[in-house]
Amino acid sequence: MVIKKILNNNVVTIIDETTGLEKVIMGRGIAFKKNIGENLDESKIEKVFSIENKNENVKFQKLINEIPLEYIKVSEKLISHAREVLDNKLDDHIYVALTDHLAFAIKRSISGIYIENHLLWEIQRIHKKEYEIGLWALKFIKDELNIEMKEDEAGFIALHLINATIGQNMANTMNITSIIQDILNIIKYYFTIEFVEEDISYDRLVTHLKYFAQRVMSKKHLSEEEVSFLKLVKENYKDAYNCTLKIKAYIEKNYDYMVSDGEIVYLSLHLQRVISALKN
């Protein structure tokens, strides 16, 4: 491995001869008394970052010079754990966004400054996997750095993971979470019910609402293939259909998004499934 850039004493970049990708290599003292063009001491390699997006790669290289090595290691470990648990590819921006966020959050915690996460309750119930990863991160930070962080921070970490999964910015992700919770509240009050969060039908409903809320924020629509079922839904699932009309009115009033007949069909069917499960 030949050094392409020396970012600091602990970080260099190399060009992968197979892929042509510029990789960020990290290890304590890895660049000590080294020059560009010389071979790396591979025994000192601790972390390798393969960021395919060139813009994100450049941003990450700049960020590295501003953040302690220990914080970057924590971020990398968290991202690796998240990839395993979520079983999907996170957007490369996660390396910049989450590393920057964690560094700032750790510094705040050391100074005794805490920020309340006003969406924590919603995140705990709507984005369970991402929140569990956030809790894992808090324990890992405590074990590695002996820094205690509040549960609110697990929620913020979850939001960053959601961003990287669905390709939205933080503002949209927070709006998506709010939309889902508001719709769940509409359903609860309409049917005078409490959801059984462990029930598979509830999970399916929340999953559908996540995709629906993403479409609302991105102004995209379902195809209208299921419109032919609308009459059937209106006749056979009247309560679910009428509740969906309330959801439609809420979305159109607050988000400038026309809810299609196809959306009404799918949402009514999911509602009917949840209500049937609760009755049984």
Secondary structure, 3 states (H helix, E strand, C coil): CEEEEEEECCEEEEECCCCCCEEEEECCCCCCCCCCCCECCHHHCCEEECCCCHHHHHHHHHHHCCCCHHHHHHHHHHHHHHHHHHCCCCCCHHHHHHHHHHHHHHHHHHCCCCCCCCCHHHHHHHCHHHHHHHHHHHHHHHHHHCCCCCHHHHHHHHHHHHHHHHCCCHHHHHHHHHHHHHHHHHHHHHHCCCCCCCCHHHHHHHHHHHHHHHHHHHCCCCCCCCHHHHHHHHHHCHHHHHHHHHHHHHHHHHHCCCCCHHHHHHHHHHHHHHHHHHHC
